[in-house]
């Protein structure tokens, strides 16, 4: 079986930055273990698999090299970019359905794409054993969303200096750990560590911003925010809190396209 394979850099307008994702459009669903094996072979933070159900409506699932995840922003952005630019999708709106996260939407405006995702407002939480030791500091706040812990640090410099113990982080019972602080040139900055999901540090994590945006919106008293994930590759987003949804806008660029033989 031959499958068209794309690699897309998301939340950036140039290759070798942002967050790379693989995108595979299927005619029908294949076995889960095949999708997991392909994600491991791709060795990217996520591989998105899509099946078209009707005009401009697709089912979508996401796999890290280690596991299937409930939600992934950058791979959804990548998938929409591929559909608009390589599959002749007309119009400005795509609808997706995730079995784990429900309805999702992507709207195109010129060269930008806006993700419409459910908000994941965090609540104060006690840290699990070993979390602060693994991160290497004690934050001012610890909160928890549906799948991730979020740690509030005093400033951008503290986020930049983080050097986690990834061996210890893999034992923290969460999809990932968000570390965030007010930004110097952006409303907030963040980094995202997901050793338990097979990714030590994710370059730019759209789904994490469904947790970050509600927190910083309340803290800063504004519904529209600018954000930067300050990983080595880095990436920029604009976020808008709109009722129980988060709108995240960014760009994407195709790095390569080819054929996977399975």
C-alpha positions as CSV (number, residue, x, y, z in Angstrom):
1,X,0.0,0.0,0.0
2,X,1.3,3.4,-1.0
3,X,0.2,6.5,0.9
4,X,1.0,10.2,0.1
5,X,3.0,11.7,3.0
6,X,3.6,15.4,3.7
7,X,5.8,17.0,6.3
8,X,4.7,20.5,7.2
9,X,6.2,23.1,9.5
10,X,3.4,24.8,11.5
11,X,3.1,28.1,13.3
12,X,5.8,29.6,11.0
13,X,6.2,31.0,7.5
14,X,9.6,29.5,6.8
15,X,10.9,25.9,6.9
16,X,13.2,24.7,9.7
17,X,11.2,26.6,12.3
18,X,7.8,26.2,14.0
19,X,6.7,22.6,14.7
20,X,7.0,19.9,12.1
21,X,4.1,17.4,11.6
22,X,3.4,14.6,9.2
23,X,0.1,14.5,7.4
24,X,-1.4,11.4,5.7
25,X,-4.8,11.5,4.0
26,X,-6.4,8.1,3.9
27,X,-9.3,6.7,1.8
28,X,-10.5,4.8,4.8
29,X,-9.2,4.0,8.3
30,X,-6.3,1.5,8.5
31,X,-5.3,-0.5,11.6
32,X,-4.3,1.5,14.6
33,X,-1.0,-0.4,15.0
34,X,-0.1,0.6,11.4
35,X,-0.8,4.3,12.1
36,X,1.2,4.0,15.3
37,X,4.1,2.3,13.5
38,X,4.1,5.0,10.8
39,X,4.1,7.8,13.5
40,X,7.1,6.1,15.1
41,X,8.8,5.8,11.7
42,X,8.2,9.5,11.0
43,X,9.7,10.3,14.4
44,X,7.9,13.7,14.6
45,X,6.0,15.0,17.6
46,X,2.7,14.2,15.7
47,X,1.4,12.5,12.6
48,X,-2.1,13.4,11.6
49,X,-4.3,10.9,9.8
50,X,-7.4,12.1,7.9
51,X,-10.4,10.4,6.3
52,X,-12.8,12.5,4.2
53,X,-16.4,12.0,5.2
54,X,-18.1,14.6,3.1
55,X,-17.3,17.8,1.3
56,X,-14.8,19.9,3.5
57,X,-15.5,17.5,6.4
58,X,-12.8,15.1,7.7
59,X,-12.3,12.8,10.6
60,X,-8.9,13.3,12.2
61,X,-6.6,11.4,14.6
62,X,-3.1,12.2,15.9
63,X,-0.2,9.9,16.9
64,X,3.1,10.7,18.6
65,X,5.9,8.2,18.1
66,X,4.6,6.5,21.3
67,X,0.8,7.0,21.6
68,X,-2.4,8.4,20.2
69,X,-3.3,11.8,21.7
70,X,-6.6,13.5,22.3
71,X,-5.9,16.8,20.6
72,X,-3.1,18.3,18.5
73,X,-3.1,21.9,17.2
74,X,0.0,22.1,15.0
75,X,-0.8,18.8,13.2
76,X,-4.4,20.0,12.5
77,X,-3.0,23.3,11.2
78,X,-0.6,21.2,9.0
79,X,-3.5,19.0,7.8
80,X,-5.6,22.0,6.8
81,X,-2.6,23.6,5.0
82,X,-2.2,20.4,3.0
83,X,-5.9,20.1,2.1
84,X,-6.1,23.7,1.0
85,X,-2.9,23.6,-1.0
86,X,-2.6,20.1,-2.4
87,X,-6.1,18.6,-2.4
88,X,-7.9,21.4,-4.2
89,X,-10.3,22.1,-1.3
90,X,-12.5,25.1,-2.2
91,X,-13.9,27.7,0.2
92,X,-12.3,29.1,3.3
93,X,-13.5,26.7,6.0
94,X,-12.7,23.1,6.9
95,X,-14.5,21.0,9.5
96,X,-12.9,18.2,11.4
97,X,-14.2,15.7,13.9
98,X,-12.0,14.0,16.5
99,X,-13.3,10.9,18.3
100,X,-11.5,12.2,21.4
101,X,-12.1,16.0,21.2
102,X,-15.3,16.5,19.1
103,X,-15.9,19.1,16.4
104,X,-13.0,21.3,15.3
105,X,-12.8,24.0,12.6
106,X,-10.1,25.7,10.6
107,X,-10.7,28.9,8.7
108,X,-8.4,30.3,6.0
109,X,-7.7,34.0,5.6
110,X,-5.1,34.7,2.9
111,X,-2.0,32.9,4.1
112,X,-3.1,32.4,7.7
113,X,-5.2,29.6,9.3
114,X,-7.3,29.9,12.4
115,X,-8.0,26.9,14.5
116,X,-11.2,26.8,16.5
117,X,-10.7,24.4,19.4
118,X,-12.4,23.8,22.7
119,X,-11.1,25.8,25.7
120,X,-9.4,23.8,28.5
121,X,-9.4,26.2,31.4
122,X,-6.9,25.0,34.1
123,X,-7.6,24.9,37.8
124,X,-5.2,25.0,40.8
125,X,-3.7,21.6,41.5
126,X,-1.2,20.0,43.9
127,X,1.8,18.8,41.9
128,X,2.3,15.1,41.5
129,X,5.3,13.6,43.3
130,X,8.5,14.4,41.5
131,X,7.3,17.1,39.2
132,X,9.2,20.0,40.7
133,X,12.3,17.9,41.0
134,X,12.0,17.0,37.3
135,X,11.5,20.6,36.2
136,X,14.3,21.8,38.5
137,X,12.4,24.6,40.3
138,X,9.3,25.5,42.3
139,X,6.8,27.6,40.4
140,X,4.6,30.3,41.8
141,X,1.5,28.3,40.7
142,X,0.6,24.8,39.6
143,X,-2.5,24.2,37.7
144,X,-4.0,21.3,35.8
145,X,-6.0,21.0,32.6
146,X,-7.6,17.9,31.1
147,X,-4.3,16.3,30.2
148,X,-1.5,18.7,31.1
149,X,0.0,20.3,34.2
150,X,0.8,24.1,33.8
151,X,3.5,25.8,35.9
152,X,3.6,29.5,36.3
153,X,7.1,31.0,36.4
154,X,8.1,34.6,37.3
155,X,9.4,35.8,34.0
156,X,10.5,34.8,30.5
157,X,14.2,34.4,31.5
158,X,13.1,31.6,34.0
159,X,11.3,29.8,31.2
160,X,14.3,30.1,28.8
161,X,16.7,28.7,31.5
162,X,14.7,25.6,32.1
163,X,16.7,22.4,31.8
164,X,14.4,19.5,32.9
165,X,15.4,16.0,33.8
166,X,13.6,14.2,31.0
167,X,14.2,10.8,32.6
168,X,12.2,11.9,35.6
169,X,9.5,13.7,33.6
170,X,8.5,10.5,31.8
171,X,7.1,9.2,35.0
172,X,4.8,12.2,35.6
173,X,1.2,11.1,35.1
174,X,0.2,13.6,32.4
175,X,0.4,14.1,28.6
176,X,2.8,17.0,29.2
177,X,4.0,19.9,31.3
178,X,3.4,23.5,30.2
179,X,5.8,26.1,31.7
180,X,4.8,29.7,31.1
181,X,5.4,33.3,32.1
182,X,4.7,36.9,30.9
183,X,6.7,37.6,27.8
184,X,9.0,40.5,26.9
185,X,7.6,41.1,23.4
186,X,4.5,38.9,23.6
187,X,1.7,38.7,26.1
188,X,3.1,35.3,27.3
189,X,5.7,32.8,26.5
190,X,5.8,29.0,27.1
191,X,7.6,25.8,26.7
192,X,6.1,22.3,26.6
193,X,7.6,19.1,27.8
194,X,6.0,15.7,27.0
195,X,8.5,12.9,27.9
196,X,5.6,10.6,28.9
197,X,4.2,10.9,25.4
198,X,7.6,10.3,23.7
199,X,8.5,13.9,23.0
200,X,11.0,15.6,25.4
201,X,10.2,19.1,24.2
202,X,7.6,20.0,21.6
203,X,8.6,23.0,19.5
204,X,5.1,24.7,19.2
205,X,2.1,23.2,20.9
206,X,-1.3,24.4,19.7
207,X,-3.3,22.3,22.1
208,X,-1.4,23.6,25.1
209,X,-2.6,27.1,24.1
210,X,-6.2,26.0,24.8
211,X,-5.0,25.9,28.4
212,X,-2.6,28.9,28.3
213,X,-5.0,31.3,26.6
214,X,-7.8,31.1,29.3
215,X,-5.3,31.6,32.1
216,X,-3.5,34.6,30.6
217,X,-6.8,36.1,29.3
218,X,-8.1,36.2,32.9
219,X,-4.7,37.4,34.3
220,X,-4.2,40.2,31.7
221,X,-7.9,41.2,31.3
222,X,-7.9,40.8,27.5
223,X,-9.5,38.3,25.1
224,X,-6.9,38.6,22.3
225,X,-3.3,37.7,23.1
226,X,0.0,37.3,21.4
227,X,2.1,34.2,22.3
228,X,5.5,32.7,21.5
229,X,6.6,29.2,22.3
230,X,10.3,29.7,23.0
231,X,11.7,26.3,22.1
232,X,14.8,26.1,20.0
233,X,12.8,26.2,16.8
234,X,10.2,28.6,18.2
235,X,6.8,29.7,16.9
236,X,4.3,32.5,17.1
237,X,0.5,32.4,17.6
238,X,-2.3,34.8,18.2
239,X,-5.0,33.5,20.5
240,X,-8.5,34.7,21.1
241,X,-10.8,33.5,23.9
242,X,-14.3,33.3,22.7
243,X,-16.8,31.8,25.1
244,X,-15.8,28.2,25.6
245,X,-13.6,28.1,22.4
246,X,-10.0,29.2,21.7
247,X,-9.2,30.7,18.3
248,X,-5.5,30.2,17.4
249,X,-4.0,31.8,14.3
250,X,-0.8,30.9,12.5
251,X,0.9,30.0,9.3
252,X,2.4,26.8,7.8
253,X,4.7,25.7,5.0
254,X,5.2,22.4,3.4
255,X,8.8,21.0,3.8
256,X,8.4,17.9,1.6
257,X,5.9,15.5,0.1
258,X,6.5,12.0,-0.9
259,X,5.1,8.4,-0.8
260,X,5.2,6.0,2.1
261,X,5.1,2.3,1.3
262,X,3.4,0.3,4.0
